[in-house]
Amino acid sequence: MPRFTHPRLEDVPLELALHALADPNRLAMVARLADTEQLSCTNAAPCDSIPKSTLSNHLKLLRAAGLIETTQAGREMINRLRRKEFEQRFPGLLDAILANRLA
Amino acid sequence: MPRFTHPRLEDVPLELALHALADPNRLAMVARLADTEQLSCTNAAPCDSIPKSTLSNHLKLLRAAGLIETTQAGREMINRLRRKEFEQRFPGLLDAILANRLA
């Protein structure tokens, strides 16, 4: 049974997607997931010192924005970017944001 | 003497720009300004029923994000999109967001 629910991308409004990405920690997490196949929650953290509850909230918001999928793999939670679906929903948006991240 | 201050675009972080655009009212205002040369504050309002203080806050945030310039013209305040400068700072970003606005 899935522990997390994930929205259909067509139900995600643009404003929610932008809000999810308008935070340096969440954007760093998305950028790291964009470079990797998948990451455990701990490895997806933007830094080691982030409190677990904060990390959990960031992941929750990224899920709600249709940006990531979290699944259980044994004792670990694994996150992956829903890149293809997000791109279909908001063409060019994630690329434009990631390209400007270090601007 | 200018009544409002405007940031240099190079001092605007991406997260602030995204935050400014992650609100349906502000995004509607930016979209309207993108279609028009310039708008008074009243005409830039996303709807007639918006309280003046709320409108003023939205405009303030858009200014802080380097998205608009507000200048005095007689008794009116006139807003224009800093489109060219914003585009130079964050190439492709505003176009990608505006293109996805009605998605």
N, CA and C atoms of all chains as a GROMACS GRO file, in nm:
protein
  618
    1MET      N    1   0.085  -0.121   0.000
    1MET     CA    2   0.000   0.000   0.000
    1MET      C    3   0.088   0.124   0.000
    2PRO      N    4   0.060   0.219  -0.085
    2PRO     CA    5   0.147   0.336  -0.089
    2PRO      C    6   0.130   0.421   0.036
    3ARG      N    7   0.242   0.470   0.085
    3ARG     CA    8   0.238   0.552   0.205
    3ARG      C    9   0.209   0.698   0.171
    4PHE      N   10   0.243   0.735   0.050
    4PHE     CA   11   0.224   0.874   0.009
    4PHE      C   12   0.128   0.882  -0.109
    5THR      N   13   0.057   0.992  -0.115
    5THR     CA   14  -0.025   1.014  -0.233
    5THR      C   15   0.041   1.120  -0.320
    6HIS      N   16   0.015   1.108  -0.448
    6HIS     CA   17   0.076   1.198  -0.546
    6HIS      C   18  -0.034   1.252  -0.636
    7PRO      N   19  -0.031   1.382  -0.664
    7PRO     CA   20  -0.138   1.439  -0.746
    7PRO      C   21  -0.120   1.403  -0.894
    8ARG      N   22  -0.232   1.402  -0.965
    8ARG     CA   23  -0.222   1.398  -1.111
    8ARG      C   24  -0.167   1.534  -1.152
    9LEU      N   25  -0.077   1.536  -1.249
    9LEU     CA   26  -0.014   1.663  -1.287
    9LEU      C   27  -0.116   1.765  -1.336
   10GLU      N   28  -0.222   1.718  -1.402
   10GLU     CA   29  -0.321   1.813  -1.454
   10GLU      C   30  -0.396   1.885  -1.343
   11ASP      N   31  -0.386   1.834  -1.222
   11ASP     CA   32  -0.452   1.901  -1.109
   11ASP      C   33  -0.360   1.999  -1.038
   12VAL      N   34  -0.235   2.008  -1.081
   12VAL     CA   35  -0.140   2.098  -1.015
   12VAL      C   36  -0.146   2.236  -1.081
   13PRO      N   37  -0.182   2.340  -1.005
   13PRO     CA   38  -0.180   2.474  -1.065
   13PRO      C   39  -0.037   2.528  -1.074
   14LEU      N   40  -0.017   2.614  -1.174
   14LEU     CA   41   0.116   2.674  -1.195
   14LEU      C   42   0.168   2.740  -1.069
   15GLU      N   43   0.080   2.811  -0.998
   15GLU     CA   44   0.123   2.885  -0.880
   15GLU      C   45   0.182   2.791  -0.773
   16LEU      N   46   0.123   2.672  -0.761
   16LEU     CA   47   0.174   2.577  -0.661
   16LEU      C   48   0.312   2.527  -0.703
   17ALA      N   49   0.328   2.502  -0.832
   17ALA     CA   50   0.458   2.457  -0.882
   17ALA      C   51   0.564   2.565  -0.857
   18LEU      N   52   0.528   2.690  -0.885
   18LEU     CA   53   0.624   2.800  -0.864
   18LEU      C   54   0.655   2.816  -0.716
   19HIS      N   55   0.552   2.805  -0.634
   19HIS     CA   56   0.573   2.818  -0.489
   19HIS      C   57   0.669   2.709  -0.439
   20ALA      N   58   0.650   2.588  -0.488
   20ALA     CA   59   0.736   2.477  -0.445
   20ALA      C   60   0.882   2.503  -0.483
   21LEU      N   61   0.901   2.570  -0.596
   21LEU     CA   62   1.038   2.592  -0.645
   21LEU      C   63   1.096   2.724  -0.596
   22ALA      N   64   1.015   2.805  -0.530
   22ALA     CA   65   1.058   2.938  -0.485
   22ALA      C   66   1.126   2.933  -0.348
   23ASP      N   67   1.193   2.826  -0.320
   23ASP     CA   68   1.263   2.812  -0.192
   23ASP      C   69   1.400   2.752  -0.223
   24PRO      N   70   1.507   2.814  -0.174
   24PRO     CA   71   1.642   2.768  -0.210
   24PRO      C   72   1.668   2.622  -0.175
   25ASN      N   73   1.617   2.577  -0.060
   25ASN     CA   74   1.640   2.437  -0.021
   25ASN      C   75   1.566   2.341  -0.113
   26ARG      N   76   1.438   2.373  -0.139
   26ARG     CA   77   1.362   2.282  -0.227
   26ARG      C   78   1.419   2.283  -0.368
   27LEU      N   79   1.461   2.400  -0.413
   27LEU     CA   80   1.516   2.408  -0.548
   27LEU      C   81   1.646   2.328  -0.557
   28ALA      N   82   1.726   2.334  -0.450
   28ALA     CA   83   1.851   2.257  -0.447
   28ALA      C   84   1.820   2.107  -0.451
   29MET      N   85   1.713   2.066  -0.382
   29MET     CA   86   1.675   1.925  -0.381
   29MET      C   87   1.631   1.881  -0.521
   30VAL      N   88   1.551   1.964  -0.586
   30VAL     CA   89   1.504   1.932  -0.721
   30VAL      C   90   1.623   1.926  -0.818
   31ALA      N   91   1.716   2.021  -0.802
   31ALA     CA   92   1.833   2.021  -0.890
   31ALA      C   93   1.914   1.894  -0.869
   32ARG      N   94   1.927   1.850  -0.746
   32ARG     CA   95   2.004   1.729  -0.721
   32ARG      C   96   1.932   1.606  -0.778
   33LEU      N   97   1.799   1.604  -0.762
   33LEU     CA   98   1.722   1.492  -0.818
   33LEU      C   99   1.726   1.493  -0.971
   34ALA      N  100   1.741   1.613  -1.029
   34ALA     CA  101   1.748   1.622  -1.175
   34ALA      C  102   1.877   1.561  -1.227
   35ASP      N  103   1.979   1.557  -1.140
   35ASP     CA  104   2.109   1.502  -1.180
   35ASP      C  105   2.123   1.354  -1.146
   36THR      N  106   2.025   1.300  -1.074
   36THR     CA  107   2.038   1.164  -1.021
   36THR      C  108   1.912   1.086  -1.056
   37GLU      N  109   1.925   0.958  -1.059
   37GLU     CA  110   1.809   0.874  -1.088
   37GLU      C  111   1.708   0.885  -0.974
   38GLN      N  112   1.755   0.859  -0.854
   38GLN     CA  113   1.667   0.864  -0.737
   38GLN      C  114   1.751   0.882  -0.611
   39LEU      N  115   1.688   0.932  -0.507
   39LEU     CA  116   1.760   0.961  -0.383
   39LEU      C  117   1.672   0.924  -0.263
   40SER      N  118   1.737   0.870  -0.161
   40SER     CA  119   1.664   0.851  -0.036
   40SER      C  120   1.634   0.989   0.022
   41CYS      N  121   1.540   0.995   0.118
   41CYS     CA  122   1.506   1.125   0.177
   41CYS      C  123   1.629   1.192   0.237
   42THR      N  124   1.711   1.114   0.307
   42THR     CA  125   1.830   1.170   0.369
   42THR      C  126   1.926   1.226   0.263
   43ASN      N  127   1.945   1.151   0.156
   43ASN     CA  128   2.036   1.198   0.053
   43ASN      C  129   1.979   1.312  -0.030
   44ALA      N  130   1.847   1.326  -0.028
   44ALA     CA  131   1.785   1.437  -0.100
   44ALA      C  132   1.792   1.567  -0.021
   45ALA      N  133   1.830   1.556   0.106
   45ALA     CA  134   1.836   1.675   0.192
   45ALA      C  135   1.936   1.777   0.138
   46PRO      N  136   1.901   1.906   0.145
   46PRO     CA  137   1.992   2.008   0.093
   46PRO      C  138   2.117   2.024   0.177
   47CYS      N  139   2.110   1.986   0.306
   47CYS     CA  140   2.229   1.989   0.390
   47CYS      C  141   2.207   1.896   0.508
   48ASP      N  142   2.318   1.859   0.574
   48ASP     CA  143   2.308   1.761   0.682
   48ASP      C  144   2.237   1.814   0.805
   49SER      N  145   2.242   1.947   0.821
   49SER     CA  146   2.193   2.004   0.946
   49SER      C  147   2.042   2.032   0.944
   50ILE      N  148   1.975   2.003   0.834
   50ILE     CA  149   1.833   2.035   0.825
   50ILE      C  150   1.752   1.942   0.916
   51PRO      N  151   1.662   1.999   0.997
   51PRO     CA  152   1.581   1.914   1.085
   51PRO      C  153   1.494   1.819   1.002
   52LYS      N  154   1.473   1.700   1.056
   52LYS     CA  155   1.394   1.598   0.986
   52LYS      C  156   1.255   1.647   0.948
   53SER      N  157   1.194   1.720   1.040
   53SER     CA  158   1.056   1.766   1.014
   53SER      C  159   1.054   1.869   0.901
   54THR      N  160   1.158   1.953   0.895
   54THR     CA  161   1.168   2.051   0.786
   54THR      C  162   1.186   1.980   0.653
   55LEU      N  163   1.276   1.883   0.652
   55LEU     CA  164   1.300   1.804   0.531
   55LEU      C  165   1.172   1.737   0.485
   56SER      N  166   1.102   1.680   0.581
   56SER     CA  167   0.977   1.611   0.552
   56SER      C  168   0.874   1.707   0.492
   57ASN      N  169   0.868   1.829   0.544
   57ASN     CA  170   0.776   1.929   0.489
   57ASN      C  171   0.814   1.970   0.348
   58HIS      N  172   0.944   1.986   0.324
   58HIS     CA  173   0.988   2.021   0.189
   58HIS      C  174   0.947   1.910   0.090
   59LEU      N  175   0.970   1.786   0.130
   59LEU     CA  176   0.937   1.674   0.041
   59LEU      C  177   0.786   1.668   0.016
   60LYS      N  178   0.711   1.697   0.120
   60LYS     CA  179   0.565   1.696   0.108
   60LYS      C  180   0.518   1.802   0.006
   61LEU      N  181   0.577   1.920   0.014
   61LEU     CA  182   0.538   2.027  -0.078
   61LEU      C  183   0.581   1.993  -0.221
   62LEU      N  184   0.697   1.933  -0.235
   62LEU     CA  185   0.742   1.893  -0.369
   62LEU      C  186   0.651   1.785  -0.428
   63ARG      N  187   0.605   1.696  -0.341
   63ARG     CA  188   0.509   1.594  -0.388
   63ARG      C  189   0.378   1.659  -0.430
   64ALA      N  190   0.328   1.752  -0.346
   64ALA     CA  191   0.200   1.818  -0.376
   64ALA      C  192   0.206   1.897  -0.506
   65ALA      N  193   0.325   1.945  -0.541
   65ALA     CA  194   0.342   2.022  -0.664
   65ALA      C  195   0.366   1.932  -0.784
   66GLY      N  196   0.363   1.801  -0.761
   66GLY     CA  197   0.380   1.708  -0.873
   66GLY      C  198   0.524   1.695  -0.918
   67LEU      N  199   0.616   1.744  -0.834
   67LEU     CA  200   0.757   1.744  -0.876
   67LEU      C  201   0.830   1.614  -0.845
   68ILE      N  202   0.792   1.551  -0.734
   68ILE     CA  203   0.862   1.426  -0.699
   68ILE      C  204   0.763   1.316  -0.665
   69GLU      N  205   0.814   1.194  -0.676
   69GLU     CA  206   0.740   1.076  -0.634
   69GLU      C  207   0.821   1.008  -0.526
   70THR      N  208   0.755   0.974  -0.417
   70THR     CA  209   0.824   0.906  -0.307
   70THR      C  210   0.766   0.766  -0.294
   71THR      N  211   0.853   0.667  -0.297
   71THR     CA  212   0.807   0.529  -0.282
   71THR      C  213   0.892   0.458  -0.177
   72GLN      N  214   0.834   0.352  -0.122
   72GLN     CA  215   0.907   0.277  -0.020
   72GLN      C  216   0.986   0.166  -0.088
   73ALA      N  217   1.111   0.155  -0.050
   73ALA     CA  218   1.196   0.047  -0.101
   73ALA      C  219   1.261  -0.016   0.021
   74GLY      N  220   1.200  -0.122   0.069
   74GLY     CA  221   1.250  -0.184   0.192
   74GLY      C  222   1.226  -0.090   0.308
   75ARG      N  223   1.332  -0.054   0.376
   75ARG     CA  224   1.317   0.036   0.490
   75ARG      C  225   1.340   0.181   0.450
   76GLU      N  226   1.373   0.199   0.324
   76GLU     CA  227   1.404   0.336   0.279
   76GLU      C  228   1.290   0.396   0.199
   77MET      N  229   1.283   0.530   0.202
   77MET     CA  230   1.193   0.603   0.114
   77MET      C  231   1.278   0.658   0.000
   78ILE      N  232   1.233   0.632  -0.120
   78ILE     CA  233   1.311   0.674  -0.236
   78ILE      C  234   1.235   0.782  -0.313
   79ASN      N  235   1.305   0.888  -0.349
   79ASN     CA  236   1.243   0.999  -0.422
   79ASN      C  237   1.299   1.006  -0.563
   80ARG      N  238   1.209   1.033  -0.655
   80ARG     CA  239   1.255   1.058  -0.792
   80ARG      C  240   1.178   1.177  -0.848
   81LEU      N  241   1.242   1.248  -0.939
   81LEU     CA  242   1.178   1.363  -1.003
   81LEU      C  243   1.075   1.312  -1.104
   82ARG      N  244   0.957   1.372  -1.105
   82ARG     CA  245   0.855   1.335  -1.207
   82ARG      C  246   0.878   1.423  -1.330
   83ARG      N  247   1.000   1.419  -1.378
   83ARG     CA  248   1.044   1.517  -1.477
   83ARG      C  249   0.961   1.515  -1.606
   84LYS      N  250   0.939   1.396  -1.658
   84LYS     CA  251   0.869   1.384  -1.786
   84LYS      C  252   0.725   1.435  -1.774
   85GLU      N  253   0.658   1.394  -1.666
   85GLU     CA  254   0.519   1.438  -1.647
   85GLU      C  255   0.510   1.588  -1.623
   86PHE      N  256   0.606   1.639  -1.543
   86PHE     CA  257   0.607   1.782  -1.513
   86PHE      C  258   0.632   1.862  -1.640
   87GLU      N  259   0.722   1.809  -1.724
   87GLU     CA  260   0.754   1.876  -1.850
   87GLU      C  261   0.631   1.878  -1.943
   88GLN      N  262   0.556   1.770  -1.942
   88GLN     CA  263   0.435   1.765  -2.025
   88GLN      C  264   0.332   1.866  -1.976
   89ARG      N  265   0.324   1.881  -1.845
   89ARG     CA  266   0.226   1.972  -1.786
   89ARG      C  267   0.267   2.119  -1.806
   90PHE      N  268   0.394   2.147  -1.778
   90PHE     CA  269   0.447   2.284  -1.787
   90PHE      C  270   0.570   2.288  -1.877
   91PRO      N  271   0.549   2.285  -2.009
   91PRO     CA  272   0.664   2.275  -2.100
   91PRO      C  273   0.766   2.387  -2.080
   92GLY      N  274   0.890   2.346  -2.068
   92GLY     CA  275   1.000   2.443  -2.060
   92GLY      C  276   1.021   2.506  -1.924
   93LEU      N  277   0.926   2.488  -1.834
   93LEU     CA  278   0.933   2.561  -1.706
   93LEU      C  279   1.049   2.515  -1.618
   94LEU      N  280   1.057   2.385  -1.594
   94LEU     CA  281   1.161   2.336  -1.502
   94LEU      C  282   1.300   2.361  -1.560
   95ASP      N  283   1.315   2.342  -1.689
   95ASP     CA  284   1.446   2.369  -1.751
   95ASP      C  285   1.484   2.515  -1.735
   96ALA      N  286   1.388   2.606  -1.756
   96ALA     CA  287   1.418   2.749  -1.744
   96ALA      C  288   1.458   2.783  -1.601
   97ILE      N  289   1.393   2.722  -1.506
   97ILE     CA  290   1.425   2.750  -1.365
   97ILE      C  291   1.561   2.691  -1.327
   98LEU      N  292   1.583   2.566  -1.365
   98LEU     CA  293   1.711   2.502  -1.330
   98LEU      C  294   1.828   2.575  -1.398
   99ALA      N  295   1.806   2.620  -1.521
   99ALA     CA  296   1.913   2.689  -1.594
   99ALA      C  297   1.948   2.822  -1.527
  100ASN      N  298   1.851   2.881  -1.456
  100ASN     CA  299   1.875   3.010  -1.392
  100ASN      C  300   1.912   2.998  -1.245
  101ARG      N  301   1.926   2.875  -1.198
  101ARG     CA  302   1.945   2.854  -1.055
  101ARG      C  303   2.074   2.917  -1.003
  102LEU      N  304   2.179   2.906  -1.078
  102LEU     CA  305   2.305   2.960  -1.028
  102LEU      C  306   2.336   3.096  -1.090
  103ALA      N  307   2.232   3.161  -1.145
  103ALA     CA  308   2.251   3.291  -1.212
  103ALA      C  309   2.288   3.398  -1.110
  104MET      N  310   1.187   6.367  -0.727
  104MET     CA  311   1.248   6.262  -0.644
  104MET      C  312   1.165   6.135  -0.653
  105PRO      N  313   1.229   6.022  -0.678
  105PRO     CA  314   1.150   5.900  -0.694
  105PRO      C  315   1.086   5.858  -0.562
  106ARG      N  316   0.963   5.814  -0.571
  106ARG     CA  317   0.894   5.772  -0.450
  106ARG      C  318   0.923   5.626  -0.417
  107PHE      N  319   0.959   5.551  -0.518
  107PHE     CA  320   0.985   5.408  -0.498
  107PHE      C  321   1.130   5.375  -0.533
  108THR      N  322   1.182   5.275  -0.465
  108THR     CA  323   1.316   5.227  -0.503
  108THR      C  324   1.301   5.095  -0.577
  109HIS      N  325   1.394   5.072  -0.664
  109HIS     CA  326   1.392   4.951  -0.747
  109HIS      C  327   1.527   4.883  -0.739
  110PRO      N  328   1.528   4.752  -0.725
  110PRO     CA  329   1.658   4.683  -0.712
  110PRO      C  330   1.729   4.673  -0.847
  111ARG      N  331   1.859   4.665  -0.840
  111ARG     CA  332   1.934   4.624  -0.960
  111ARG      C  333   1.900   4.477  -0.982
  112LEU      N  334   1.880   4.440  -1.108
  112LEU     CA  335   1.838   4.301  -1.134
  112LEU      C  336   1.940   4.200  -1.084
  113GLU      N  337   2.068   4.235  -1.090
  113GLU     CA  338   2.171   4.137  -1.047
  113GLU      C  339   2.163   4.109  -0.898
  114ASP      N  340   2.092   4.192  -0.824
  114ASP     CA  341   2.077   4.168  -0.680
  114ASP      C  342   1.951   4.087  -0.648
  115VAL      N  343   1.872   4.054  -0.749
  115VAL     CA  344   1.748   3.978  -0.724
  115VAL      C  345   1.777   3.829  -0.732
  116PRO      N  346   1.753   3.756  -0.621
  116PRO     CA  347   1.774   3.611  -0.629
  116PRO      C  348   1.657   3.542  -0.702
  117LEU      N  349   1.688   3.430  -0.764
  117LEU     CA  350   1.585   3.355  -0.838
  117LEU      C  351   1.465   3.322  -0.751
  118GLU      N  352   1.492   3.286  -0.627
  118GLU     CA  353   1.382   3.245  -0.538
  118GLU      C  354   1.283   3.360  -0.516
  119LEU      N  355   1.334   3.482  -0.508
  119LEU     CA  356   1.246   3.597  -0.488
  119LEU      C  357   1.160   3.619  -0.613
  120ALA      N  358   1.223   3.604  -0.729
  120ALA     CA  359   1.149   3.620  -0.854
  120ALA      C  360   1.038   3.515  -0.863
  121LEU      N  361   1.071   3.391  -0.828
  121LEU     CA  362   0.970   3.284  -0.834
  121LEU      C  363   0.860   3.308  -0.732
  122HIS      N  364   0.899   3.352  -0.614
  122HIS     CA  365   0.800   3.380  -0.510
  122HIS      C  366   0.702   3.490  -0.557
  123ALA      N  367   0.757   3.593  -0.620
  123ALA     CA  368   0.672   3.703  -0.668
  123ALA      C  369   0.572   3.653  -0.771
  124LEU      N  370   0.613   3.556  -0.850
  124LEU     CA  371   0.527   3.507  -0.959
  124LEU      C  372   0.439   3.390  -0.915
  125ALA      N  373   0.461   3.340  -0.793
  125ALA     CA  374   0.387   3.223  -0.744
  125ALA      C  375   0.256   3.261  -0.679
  126ASP      N  376   0.194   3.365  -0.726
  126ASP     CA  377   0.065   3.410  -0.672
  126ASP      C  378  -0.024   3.444  -0.791
  127PRO      N  379  -0.144   3.390  -0.794
  127PRO     CA  380  -0.229   3.411  -0.912
  127PRO      C  381  -0.259   3.557  -0.942
  128ASN      N  382  -0.277   3.639  -0.838
  128ASN     CA  383  -0.304   3.780  -0.862
  128ASN      C  384  -0.183   3.853  -0.919
  129ARG      N  385  -0.069   3.828  -0.859
  129ARG     CA  386   0.053   3.895  -0.910
  129ARG      C  387   0.086   3.847  -1.050
  130LEU      N  388   0.067   3.717  -1.073
  130LEU     CA  389   0.096   3.665  -1.206
  130LEU      C  390   0.002   3.726  -1.310
  131ALA      N  391  -0.124   3.745  -1.270
  131ALA     CA  392  -0.221   3.808  -1.361
  131ALA      C  393  -0.179   3.952  -1.391
  132MET      N  394  -0.129   4.022  -1.291
  132MET     CA  395  -0.083   4.160  -1.310
  132MET      C  396   0.036   4.165  -1.405
  133VAL      N  397   0.130   4.074  -1.385
  133VAL     CA  398   0.248   4.070  -1.473
  133VAL      C  399   0.206   4.036  -1.616
  134ALA      N  400   0.112   3.942  -1.629
  134ALA     CA  401   0.064   3.905  -1.763
  134ALA      C  402  -0.002   4.025  -1.830
  135ARG      N  403  -0.078   4.101  -1.754
  135ARG     CA  404  -0.144   4.217  -1.813
  135ARG      C  405  -0.041   4.323  -1.853
  136LEU      N  406   0.059   4.343  -1.767
  136LEU     CA  407   0.165   4.439  -1.800
  136LEU      C  408   0.248   4.393  -1.920
  137ALA      N  409   0.257   4.261  -1.937
  137ALA     CA  410   0.333   4.209  -2.051
  137ALA      C  411   0.261   4.239  -2.183
  138ASP      N  412   0.131   4.258  -2.173
  138ASP     CA  413   0.050   4.287  -2.294
  138ASP      C  414   0.035   4.437  -2.319
  139THR      N  415   0.080   4.519  -2.223
  139THR     CA  416   0.052   4.662  -2.229
  139THR      C  417   0.183   4.737  -2.208
  140GLU      N  418   0.187   4.856  -2.256
  140GLU     CA  419   0.307   4.937  -2.236
  140GLU      C  420   0.324   4.968  -2.086
  141GLN      N  421   0.220   5.027  -2.031
  141GLN     CA  422   0.225   5.064  -1.889
  141GLN      C  423   0.083   5.078  -1.835
  142LEU      N  424   0.072   5.064  -1.703
  142LEU     CA  425  -0.059   5.067  -1.640
  142LEU      C  426  -0.052   5.146  -1.510
  143SER      N  427  -0.156   5.222  -1.482
  143SER     CA  428  -0.165   5.284  -1.351
  143SER      C  429  -0.187   5.172  -1.249
  144CYS      N  430  -0.165   5.204  -1.121
  144CYS     CA  431  -0.183   5.101  -1.018
  144CYS      C  432  -0.323   5.044  -1.021
  145THR      N  433  -0.423   5.130  -1.036
  145THR     CA  434  -0.562   5.084  -1.039
  145THR      C  435  -0.586   4.991  -1.157
  146ASN      N  436  -0.534   5.029  -1.273
  146ASN     CA  437  -0.555   4.946  -1.391
  146ASN      C  438  -0.472   4.818  -1.388
  147ALA      N  439  -0.367   4.817  -1.307
  147ALA     CA  440  -0.285   4.696  -1.296
  147ALA      C  441  -0.349   4.595  -1.201
  148ALA      N  442  -0.449   4.638  -1.128
  148ALA     CA  443  -0.514   4.550  -1.029
  148ALA      C  444  -0.576   4.428  -1.099
  149PRO      N  445  -0.563   4.312  -1.036
  149PRO     CA  446  -0.617   4.191  -1.098
  149PRO      C  447  -0.769   4.189  -1.099
  150CYS      N  448  -0.832   4.263  -1.009
  150CYS     CA  449  -0.978   4.272  -1.009
  150CYS      C  450  -1.018   4.398  -0.932
  151ASP      N  451  -1.141   4.441  -0.955
  151ASP     CA  452  -1.186   4.568  -0.894
  151ASP      C  453  -1.202   4.559  -0.743
  152SER      N  454  -1.228   4.438  -0.696
  152SER     CA  455  -1.262   4.424  -0.554
  152SER      C  456  -1.141   4.410  -0.463
  153ILE      N  457  -1.023   4.414  -0.519
  153ILE     CA  458  -0.903   4.392  -0.436
  153ILE      C  459  -0.879   4.515  -0.347
  154PRO      N  460  -0.857   4.494  -0.217
  154PRO     CA  461  -0.830   4.608  -0.129
  154PRO      C  462  -0.704   4.682  -0.171
  155LYS      N  463  -0.706   4.813  -0.151
  155LYS     CA  464  -0.591   4.897  -0.193
  155LYS      C  465  -0.461   4.852  -0.127
  156SER      N  466  -0.469   4.814   0.000
  156SER     CA  467  -0.346   4.776   0.071
  156SER      C  468  -0.290   4.645   0.014
  157THR      N  469  -0.380   4.555  -0.024
  157THR     CA  470  -0.336   4.429  -0.084
  157THR      C  471  -0.269   4.455  -0.218
  158LEU      N  472  -0.334   4.540  -0.297
  158LEU     CA  473  -0.278   4.576  -0.428
  158LEU      C  474  -0.140   4.639  -0.411
  159SER      N  475  -0.132   4.728  -0.314
  159SER     CA  476  -0.007   4.797  -0.287
  159SER      C  477   0.103   4.697  -0.248
  160ASN      N  478   0.066   4.598  -0.169
  160ASN     CA  479   0.164   4.495  -0.130
  160ASN      C  480   0.209   4.411  -0.248
  161HIS      N  481   0.114   4.377  -0.334
  161HIS     CA  482   0.150   4.300  -0.454
  161HIS      C  483   0.249   4.379  -0.539
  162LEU      N  484   0.219   4.508  -0.557
  162LEU     CA  485   0.308   4.591  -0.640
  162LEU      C  486   0.446   4.603  -0.576
  163LYS      N  487   0.447   4.614  -0.444
  163LYS     CA  488   0.574   4.624  -0.372
  163LYS      C  489   0.660   4.499  -0.394
  164LEU      N  490   0.595   4.383  -0.385
  164LEU     CA  491   0.668   4.258  -0.404
  164LEU      C  492   0.719   4.243  -0.548
  165LEU      N  493   0.636   4.287  -0.642
  165LEU     CA  494   0.678   4.281  -0.783
  165LEU      C  495   0.796   4.375  -0.808
  166ARG      N  496   0.793   4.491  -0.743
  166ARG     CA  497   0.908   4.583  -0.754
  166ARG      C  498   1.033   4.519  -0.694
  167ALA      N  499   1.019   4.460  -0.574
  167ALA     CA  500   1.134   4.400  -0.505
  167ALA      C  501   1.195   4.286  -0.586
  168ALA      N  502   1.113   4.220  -0.665
  168ALA     CA  503   1.162   4.109  -0.746
  168ALA      C  504   1.217   4.157  -0.880
  169GLY      N  505   1.222   4.287  -0.898
  169GLY     CA  506   1.278   4.342  -1.021
  169GLY      C  507   1.186   4.328  -1.141
  170LEU      N  508   1.059   4.297  -1.115
  170LEU     CA  509   0.967   4.272  -1.227
  170LEU      C  510   0.902   4.399  -1.280
  171ILE      N  511   0.876   4.496  -1.193
  171ILE     CA  512   0.812   4.617  -1.242
  171ILE      C  513   0.884   4.742  -1.193
  172GLU      N  514   0.860   4.849  -1.266
  172GLU     CA  515   0.909   4.980  -1.226
  172GLU      C  516   0.787   5.069  -1.208
  173THR      N  517   0.782   5.140  -1.097
  173THR     CA  518   0.670   5.231  -1.071
  173THR      C  519   0.723   5.374  -1.069
  174THR      N  520   0.663   5.458  -1.149
  174THR     CA  521   0.706   5.598  -1.152
  174THR      C  522   0.584   5.688  -1.142
  175GLN      N  523   0.609   5.810  -1.096
  175GLN     CA  524   0.500   5.905  -1.082
  175GLN      C  525   0.482   5.982  -1.211
  176ALA      N  526   0.358   5.993  -1.255
  176ALA     CA  527   0.327   6.074  -1.374
  176ALA      C  528   0.210   6.162  -1.335
  177GLY      N  529   0.243   6.286  -1.296
  177GLY     CA  530   0.139   6.375  -1.246
  177GLY      C  531   0.084   6.320  -1.116
  178ARG      N  532  -0.044   6.298  -1.112
  178ARG     CA  533  -0.103   6.246  -0.989
  178ARG      C  534  -0.112   6.094  -0.989
  179GLU      N  535  -0.071   6.035  -1.099
  179GLU     CA  536  -0.082   5.890  -1.110
  179GLU      C  537   0.052   5.820  -1.091
  180MET      N  538   0.043   5.695  -1.046
  180MET     CA  539   0.160   5.608  -1.041
  180MET      C  540   0.148   5.514  -1.160
  181ILE      N  541   0.255   5.508  -1.237
  181ILE     CA  542   0.252   5.426  -1.358
  181ILE      C  543   0.348   5.308  -1.342
  182ASN      N  544   0.300   5.190  -1.378
  182ASN     CA  545   0.382   5.069  -1.368
  182ASN      C  546   0.415   5.016  -1.507
  183ARG      N  547   0.538   4.971  -1.520
  183ARG     CA  548   0.575   4.903  -1.644
  183ARG      C  549   0.659   4.781  -1.607
  184LEU      N  550   0.651   4.681  -1.694
  184LEU     CA  551   0.728   4.559  -1.673
  184LEU      C  552   0.874   4.586  -1.710
  185ARG      N  553   0.967   4.541  -1.625
  185ARG     CA  554   1.111   4.555  -1.658
  185ARG      C  555   1.152   4.433  -1.740
  186ARG      N  556   1.082   4.412  -1.847
  186ARG     CA  557   1.092   4.285  -1.920
  186ARG      C  558   1.233   4.256  -1.973
  187LYS      N  559   1.292   4.358  -2.035
  187LYS     CA  560   1.424   4.337  -2.098
  187LYS      C  561   1.530   4.305  -1.991
  188GLU      N  562   1.527   4.383  -1.883
  188GLU     CA  563   1.627   4.360  -1.777
  188GLU      C  564   1.604   4.226  -1.709
  189PHE      N  565   1.477   4.192  -1.688
  189PHE     CA  566   1.444   4.064  -1.622
  189PHE      C  567   1.489   3.949  -1.712
  190GLU      N  568   1.469   3.966  -1.842
  190GLU     CA  569   1.508   3.862  -1.938
  190GLU      C  570   1.660   3.844  -1.940
  191GLN      N  571   1.731   3.956  -1.927
  191GLN     CA  572   1.878   3.946  -1.924
  191GLN      C  573   1.925   3.873  -1.798
  192ARG      N  574   1.855   3.899  -1.688
  192ARG     CA  575   1.895   3.838  -1.561
  192ARG      C  576   1.857   3.690  -1.557
  193PHE      N  577   1.735   3.658  -1.601
  193PHE     CA  578   1.684   3.520  -1.596
  193PHE      C  579   1.634   3.479  -1.734
  194PRO      N  580   1.726   3.446  -1.824
  194PRO     CA  581   1.686   3.418  -1.963
  194PRO      C  582   1.580   3.307  -1.972
  195GLY      N  583   1.475   3.338  -2.046
  195GLY     CA  584   1.372   3.238  -2.073
  195GLY      C  585   1.271   3.216  -1.962
  196LEU      N  586   1.299   3.268  -1.843
  196LEU     CA  587   1.214   3.235  -1.728
  196LEU      C  588   1.074   3.294  -1.739
  197LEU      N  589   1.066   3.424  -1.762
  197LEU     CA  590   0.934   3.487  -1.764
  197LEU      C  591   0.849   3.434  -1.880
  198ASP      N  592   0.914   3.413  -1.995
  198ASP     CA  593   0.839   3.357  -2.109
  198ASP      C  594   0.784   3.219  -2.074
  199ALA      N  595   0.866   3.136  -2.010
  199ALA     CA  596   0.821   3.000  -1.976
  199ALA      C  597   0.704   3.006  -1.878
  200ILE      N  598   0.709   3.099  -1.785
  200ILE     CA  599   0.601   3.109  -1.686
  200ILE      C  600   0.474   3.163  -1.751
  201LEU      N  601   0.489   3.270  -1.829
  201LEU     CA  602   0.369   3.327  -1.894
  201LEU      C  603   0.306   3.228  -1.991
  202ALA      N  604   0.390   3.152  -2.060
  202ALA     CA  605   0.337   3.054  -2.156
  202ALA      C  606   0.258   2.944  -2.086
  203ASN      N  607   0.291   2.919  -1.959
  203ASN     CA  608   0.224   2.811  -1.885
  203ASN      C  609   0.111   2.862  -1.796
  204ARG      N  610   0.086   2.992  -1.803
  204ARG     CA  611  -0.008   3.053  -1.710
  204ARG      C  612  -0.149   2.996  -1.722
  205LEU      N  613  -0.192   2.972  -1.842
  205LEU     CA  614  -0.328   2.924  -1.859
  205LEU      C  615  -0.332   2.774  -1.885
  206ALA      N  616  -0.220   2.709  -1.849
  206ALA     CA  617  -0.211   2.562  -1.873
  206ALA      C  618  -0.309   2.488  -1.784
   0.00000   0.00000   0.00000
